[in-house]
Amino acid sequence: MTRSNTPDKRFLADYRPYPFILEQTKLSFDLSPDATRVRADLALKPRDRTEDLELDGGKEVRLMSILIDGTAPAPDHVRRDHERLVIAAAALPDGPFTLTTEVEIDPSANTAFEGLYISGGMFCTQCEAEGFRHITFYPDRPDVMAPFHVTIRSDKPVILSNGNPVRQEDGLAEWHDPWPKPAYLFALVAGDLVAISDRFSTKSGRDIALNVWVRPGDEDRAGFAMESLIKSMKWDEDVYGREYDLDVFNIVAVDDFNMGAMENKGLNIFNSKLVLASPETATDADYERIEGVIAHEYFHNWTGNRITCRDWFQLCLKEGLTVFRDQQFTSDMRSAPVKRIGDVQSLRARQFREDQGPLAHPVRPEEYEEINNFYTATVYEKGAEVIGMLKRLVGDDGYAKALDLYFERHDGDAATIEDWLKVFEDATGRDLTQFKRWYTDAGTPHLKVTEEWSDDGRLTLHFSQHTPPTPGQDEKPPRVIPVAVGLIGPNGDEVAATRMLEMTEAEQSFTFDNLGARPIVSALRGFSAPVILERQIDNATRAFLLAHDTDPFARWEAGRELALSALTALAQGQDGGEEYVYAIGQLAADTDADPAFRALCLNLPGEEEIATRLSAAGVTPDPDAIFDARSGLARRVAEAHADLLSSLYDEMTVPGPYSPDAGAAARRALRIAALGLLNRIDRGDRAEVLFGTAGNMTERMAALTCLIRRGRGQAALEALHQQFGDNRLVMDKWFAVQPMAAAPDEAAMIARRLSERDDFDWKNPNRFRSLLGGLAANHGGFHAADGSGYEFTAEWLMRMDRVNPQIAARLSTAFETWPRYDTDRRAKARAALQRMAEMDGISRNLREMVSRMIAAGA
């Protein structure tokens, strides 16, 4: 039975095309902080003469006038509620017509930062997913696409919109975007801005003007963003054959922004933290993130803009593919193995947790209450993993052929997952019916493997797969799982190169013949599928793989499993860790290994990951015991390898001026990893020296973190504040590091004290995320036994929900794992969630998240 959409639920099964064709959109803005006038001229053509014309429009949009081909419709033919404007079919012409509306909105009152709002005196927009309806009445859905012509009147010196400039003069600008686009890609910026500019010549010889717009005084921190943009444009031409299609490409840095960045056609609007960087204010991680996000938003020009998604259920179509493309880009710009490991770490920390909890949903969900709640790790990161699996299954040539066909067939379309998979079927001849389950079924598959060895040199691997139930999906049929396997001989040499096994059944076996001696199996190389591998393997074998595996991911994974084996034992009061302490010393001393890889291996699994492993084994995690286990094992590593770590700390000093390049960043990463371990035994002495002498923010923040963990951070915090108190991005780090690095029993108290400061500008999303995200990142602090972490977080989420529901809902995921803890913690977490659920005027955003999390503990 088909269900009808309601204000609370929308269903994929209810999709139907918009009953009108929108041929042209003309917008005219008279910008004023509290009374902006917007005129919209929409050239429409009915598909079905019997349909009413429905336009989306928020309750804050004040309708001033409405005309159809210049004539006002009869009042009884127009009705308005808090979400839409409806014009009766009887008022509409039989053929094409122009609908003209004039409205008034108040950008200064827009604290939710959806639609048109003001940030530091600058007008700017955010329209994805459904922000355009807060600007004017419009069919605000991704499958309604049209060219835009925009006229803007303002007293601001810089006035920008999508497309190419048509006219620029004092107080007025006209822009034309010839490429049809949905409303969510519309953008407008007007403010006191300065640009750093450059040019790019496309492969066909077109000259593109490039600008990165920032506030006056920030221009010396925008150069790296420009370098990243040019690299992205060149890479997309070289690797995907995609050329930029307008005369100008603008990026604008905005302080108040709910997201990281937005791919609006030709006018990308960015959170300033993902544009501005200098050695004194940005870390290596900031530089890499800027490079990757600049690339991501640029790549959307083809995978998101030229080809968009038919409806928001297809969000993974543009986001999963574009994340995969930006991962490829970063792998080419930096270390591919280190990038892959980092992506897997992020996937496990965020998406696996999502899959295992009350917020689990398919990569393509079939229903939602609030679309902003589905900008999740499942849609983005798991969506990218699905693309990666598809590429492994069809091969590099098949993937390239399919992508070329995708761009050729669907340019200008609003496409679906079915369209995407059909392209691969047509290009490669494969049947992807079963593979589609990766898009439709929620949950992380568990892949179990056992080995059978025969004396005639045959190794048989027996695999079985199952996916646990998730909300609304109890039964999960088998999926296609590509499993990359290699074999290593007893002497450490590889005896069988990587072989891609393709599992399609619930149980399946694969054989390797003509082997001289029983090999060690290196399974799931490169993390070839986003699954949980269940394998009986002892610590000696893990240590062997850590020492000898030729696949960087599998080698890192062996060390991680060795560490987790020790940490879960220690957290339960058992002995463990001897093999790990020895093996990690061997790897740290391996001068042939990439320093960034060694740094990753030296960093112990996080407390959240340990809790997840314990919970999966049916053990109730104790956050305090986990903290003690992790601290104790790190101290043992430092004591056992103090001389080696000291040598690494000294040898990995990077001479000369700071550079964010991959080689220098890798050396700093290893140096900082060594420092973090040595900090366990030297009481912070090295960190104190480094904080005072470091010439870059990467090492200063690492030193500051160490000092806070040793209870010696106050002087360094005061020094950093004195030097950078007026730098908003550095101060965001300052707010975040204090609760994050604090002792668990002090974290919530420190967060509360910081929230009382005058410079805790909580309505700024970055500052709010810094403080509450810093506390949530302190596993023991957020899950403190006295409930202080839950109480503080709930208080601020309720406060934020009244002004910016998107941010409140996104940060509420800190509570996602509450049902797995002990009875007392569960009671305190439930009380905090219930308090939010019962607040007067709770937003749809927060209500959906909280209700799903409460239901998980029923």
Secondary structure as the mmCIF struct_conf table of DSSP 4:
data_model
#
loop_
_struct_conf.conf_type_id
_struct_conf.id
_struct_conf.beg_label_comp_id
_struct_conf.beg_label_asym_id
_struct_conf.beg_label_seq_id
_struct_conf.end_label_comp_id
_struct_conf.end_label_asym_id
_struct_conf.end_label_seq_id
HELX_LH_PP_P HELX_LH_PP_P1 THR A 2 ASN A 5
BEND BEND1 PRO A 7 ASP A 8
STRN STRN1 ARG A 10 PHE A 11
HELX_RH_3T_P HELX_RH_3T_P1 LEU A 12 ASP A 14
BEND BEND2 PRO A 19 PRO A 19
STRN STRN2 PHE A 20 ASP A 30
BEND BEND3 PRO A 33 ASP A 34
STRN STRN3 THR A 36 PRO A 46
BEND BEND4 ARG A 47 ASP A 48
TURN_TY1_P TURN_TY1_P1 ARG A 49 THR A 50
STRN STRN4 LEU A 53 ASP A 56
TURN_TY1_P TURN_TY1_P2 LYS A 59 GLU A 60
STRN STRN5 ARG A 62 ILE A 68
TURN_TY1_P TURN_TY1_P3 ASP A 69 GLY A 70
STRN STRN6 THR A 71 THR A 71
HELX_LH_PP_P HELX_LH_PP_P2 ALA A 72 ALA A 74
HELX_RH_3T_P HELX_RH_3T_P2 PRO A 75 HIS A 77
STRN STRN7 VAL A 78 ARG A 80
BEND BEND5 HIS A 82 GLU A 83
STRN STRN8 ARG A 84 ILE A 87
HELX_RH_3T_P HELX_RH_3T_P3 ALA A 89 ALA A 91
BEND BEND6 LEU A 92 LEU A 92
BEND BEND7 ASP A 94 GLY A 95
STRN STRN9 PHE A 97 ILE A 105
HELX_RH_3T_P HELX_RH_3T_P4 PRO A 107 ALA A 109
BEND BEND8 ALA A 112 ALA A 112
STRN STRN10 GLY A 115 SER A 119
TURN_TY1_P TURN_TY1_P4 GLY A 120 GLY A 121
STRN STRN11 MET A 122 GLN A 126
TURN_TY1_P TURN_TY1_P5 GLU A 128 GLY A 131
HELX_RH_3T_P HELX_RH_3T_P5 PHE A 132 HIS A 134
TURN_TY1_P TURN_TY1_P6 ILE A 135 ILE A 135
BEND BEND9 THR A 136 THR A 136
STRN STRN12 TYR A 138 TYR A 138
BEND BEND10 ARG A 141 ARG A 141
TURN_TY1_P TURN_TY1_P7 PRO A 142 ASP A 143
STRN STRN13 ALA A 146 ARG A 153
BEND BEND11 ASP A 155 PRO A 157
STRN STRN14 VAL A 158 SER A 161
BEND BEND12 ASN A 162 GLY A 163
STRN STRN15 ASN A 164 GLU A 169
TURN_TY1_P TURN_TY1_P8 ASP A 170 GLY A 171
STRN STRN16 LEU A 172 LYS A 181
HELX_RH_3T_P HELX_RH_3T_P6 ALA A 183 LEU A 185
STRN STRN17 LEU A 188 GLY A 191
BEND BEND13 ASP A 192 ASP A 192
STRN STRN18 VAL A 194 SER A 201
TURN_TY1_P TURN_TY1_P9 LYS A 203 SER A 204
STRN STRN19 ASP A 207 VAL A 214
TURN_TY1_P TURN_TY1_P10 PRO A 216 GLY A 217
HELX_RH_3T_P HELX_RH_3T_P7 GLU A 219 ARG A 221
HELX_RH_AL_P HELX_RH_AL_P1 GLY A 223 TYR A 240
BEND BEND14 LEU A 246 ASP A 247
STRN STRN20 VAL A 248 VAL A 254
BEND BEND15 ASP A 255 ASP A 256
BEND BEND16 ASN A 258 GLY A 260
STRN STRN21 ALA A 261 MET A 262
TURN_TY1_P TURN_TY1_P11 LYS A 265 GLY A 266
STRN STRN22 LEU A 267 ASN A 271
HELX_RH_3T_P HELX_RH_3T_P8 SER A 272 LEU A 274
TURN_TY1_P TURN_TY1_P12 VAL A 275 VAL A 275
TURN_TY1_P TURN_TY1_P13 PRO A 279 THR A 281
HELX_RH_AL_P HELX_RH_AL_P2 ASP A 284 PHE A 299
TURN_TY1_P TURN_TY1_P14 HIS A 300 TRP A 302
STRN STRN23 THR A 303 THR A 303
TURN_TY1_P TURN_TY1_P15 GLY A 304 ARG A 306
STRN STRN24 ILE A 307 ILE A 307
STRN STRN25 THR A 308 CYS A 309
BEND BEND17 ARG A 310 ASP A 311
HELX_RH_3T_P HELX_RH_3T_P9 TRP A 312 GLN A 314
HELX_RH_AL_P HELX_RH_AL_P3 LEU A 315 MET A 333
BEND BEND18 ARG A 334 ARG A 334
HELX_RH_AL_P HELX_RH_AL_P4 ALA A 336 SER A 346
HELX_RH_PI_P HELX_RH_PI_P1 LEU A 347 PHE A 352
HELX_RH_AL_P HELX_RH_AL_P5 ARG A 353 ASP A 355
TURN_TY1_P TURN_TY1_P16 GLN A 356 GLN A 356
BEND BEND19 GLY A 357 GLY A 357
TURN_TY1_P TURN_TY1_P17 PRO A 358 LEU A 359
BEND BEND20 VAL A 363 ARG A 364
BEND BEND21 GLU A 366 GLU A 366
STRN STRN26 GLU A 367 TYR A 368
BEND BEND22 GLU A 369 GLU A 369
HELX_RH_3T_P HELX_RH_3T_P10 ILE A 371 PHE A 374
BEND BEND23 THR A 376 THR A 376
HELX_RH_AL_P HELX_RH_AL_P6 ALA A 377 ALA A 377
HELX_RH_PI_P HELX_RH_PI_P2 THR A 378 LYS A 382
HELX_RH_AL_P HELX_RH_AL_P7 GLY A 383 HIS A 410
TURN_TY1_P TURN_TY1_P18 ASP A 411 GLY A 412
STRN STRN27 ALA A 414 ALA A 415
HELX_RH_AL_P HELX_RH_AL_P8 ILE A 417 THR A 428
TURN_TY1_P TURN_TY1_P19 THR A 433 LYS A 436
HELX_RH_AL_P HELX_RH_AL_P9 ARG A 437 THR A 440
BEND BEND24 GLY A 443 GLY A 443
HELX_LH_PP_P HELX_LH_PP_P3 THR A 444 PRO A 445
STRN STRN28 HIS A 446 SER A 454
TURN_TY1_P TURN_TY1_P20 ASP A 455 GLY A 457
STRN STRN29 ARG A 458 HIS A 466
STRN STRN30 THR A 470 THR A 470
TURN_TY1_P TURN_TY1_P21 PRO A 471 GLY A 472
STRN STRN31 GLN A 473 GLN A 473
STRN STRN32 ILE A 481 ILE A 488
TURN_TY1_P TURN_TY1_P22 PRO A 490 ASN A 491
BEND BEND25 GLY A 492 GLY A 492
STRN STRN33 GLU A 494 MET A 503
BEND BEND26 GLU A 505 ALA A 506
STRN STRN34 GLU A 507 PHE A 512
BEND BEND27 ASN A 514 ASN A 514
BEND BEND28 GLY A 516 ALA A 517
HELX_LH_PP_P HELX_LH_PP_P4 ARG A 518 PRO A 519
STRN STRN35 ILE A 520 ALA A 523
BEND BEND29 LEU A 524 LEU A 524
HELX_RH_3T_P HELX_RH_3T_P11 ARG A 525 PHE A 527
BEND BEND30 ALA A 529 PRO A 530
STRN STRN36 ILE A 532 ARG A 535
HELX_RH_AL_P HELX_RH_AL_P10 ASN A 539 HIS A 548
BEND BEND31 THR A 550 ASP A 551
HELX_RH_AL_P HELX_RH_AL_P11 PRO A 552 ALA A 571
TURN_TY1_P TURN_TY1_P23 GLN A 572 GLY A 573
HELX_RH_AL_P HELX_RH_AL_P12 GLU A 578 ALA A 588
TURN_TY1_P TURN_TY1_P24 ALA A 589 ALA A 589
TURN_TY1_P TURN_TY1_P25 THR A 591 ASP A 592
BEND BEND32 ALA A 593 ALA A 593
HELX_RH_AL_P HELX_RH_AL_P13 PRO A 595 LEU A 602
BEND BEND33 ASN A 603 ASN A 603
HELX_LH_PP_P HELX_LH_PP_P5 LEU A 604 GLY A 606
HELX_RH_AL_P HELX_RH_AL_P14 GLU A 607 ALA A 616
TURN_TY1_P TURN_TY1_P26 ALA A 617 GLY A 618
HELX_LH_PP_P HELX_LH_PP_P6 VAL A 619 PRO A 621
HELX_RH_AL_P HELX_RH_AL_P15 PRO A 623 ALA A 640
TURN_TY1_P TURN_TY1_P27 HIS A 641 HIS A 641
HELX_RH_AL_P HELX_RH_AL_P16 ALA A 642 GLU A 651
TURN_TY1_P TURN_TY1_P28 MET A 652 MET A 652
BEND BEND34 GLY A 656 PRO A 657
BEND BEND35 ASP A 661 ASP A 661
HELX_RH_AL_P HELX_RH_AL_P17 ALA A 662 LEU A 678
TURN_TY1_P TURN_TY1_P29 ASN A 679 ILE A 681
BEND BEND36 ASP A 682 ASP A 682
TURN_TY1_P TURN_TY1_P30 ARG A 683 GLY A 684
HELX_RH_AL_P HELX_RH_AL_P18 ASP A 685 THR A 693
BEND BEND37 GLY A 695 ASN A 696
HELX_RH_AL_P HELX_RH_AL_P19 MET A 697 ARG A 709
TURN_TY1_P TURN_TY1_P31 ARG A 710 GLY A 711
HELX_RH_AL_P HELX_RH_AL_P20 GLN A 714 PHE A 724
TURN_TY1_P TURN_TY1_P32 GLY A 725 ASP A 726
HELX_RH_AL_P HELX_RH_AL_P21 ARG A 728 ALA A 741
BEND BEND38 ALA A 742 ALA A 742
HELX_RH_AL_P HELX_RH_AL_P22 PRO A 744 SER A 755
TURN_TY1_P TURN_TY1_P33 GLU A 756 GLU A 756
BEND BEND39 ARG A 757 ARG A 757
TURN_TY1_P TURN_TY1_P34 ASP A 758 ASP A 759
TURN_TY1_P TURN_TY1_P35 TRP A 762 LYS A 763
BEND BEND40 ASN A 764 ASN A 764
HELX_RH_AL_P HELX_RH_AL_P23 PRO A 765 ALA A 776
TURN_TY1_P TURN_TY1_P36 ALA A 777 ALA A 777
HELX_RH_AL_P HELX_RH_AL_P24 HIS A 779 PHE A 782
TURN_TY1_P TURN_TY1_P37 HIS A 783 HIS A 783
TURN_TY1_P TURN_TY1_P38 ALA A 785 ASP A 786
BEND BEND41 GLY A 787 GLY A 787
HELX_RH_AL_P HELX_RH_AL_P25 SER A 788 ASP A 801
TURN_TY1_P TURN_TY1_P39 ARG A 802 VAL A 803
HELX_RH_AL_P HELX_RH_AL_P26 PRO A 805 LEU A 811
HELX_RH_3T_P HELX_RH_3T_P12 SER A 812 PHE A 815
TURN_TY1_P TURN_TY1_P40 GLU A 816 THR A 817
HELX_RH_3T_P HELX_RH_3T_P13 TRP A 818 ARG A 820
BEND BEND42 TYR A 821 TYR A 821
HELX_RH_AL_P HELX_RH_AL_P27 THR A 823 ALA A 837
TURN_TY1_P TURN_TY1_P41 GLU A 838 GLU A 838
BEND BEND43 MET A 839 MET A 839
TURN_TY1_P TURN_TY1_P42 ASP A 840 GLY A 841
HELX_RH_AL_P HELX_RH_AL_P28 ARG A 844 ALA A 856
TURN_TY1_P TURN_TY1_P43 GLY A 857 GLY A 857
#
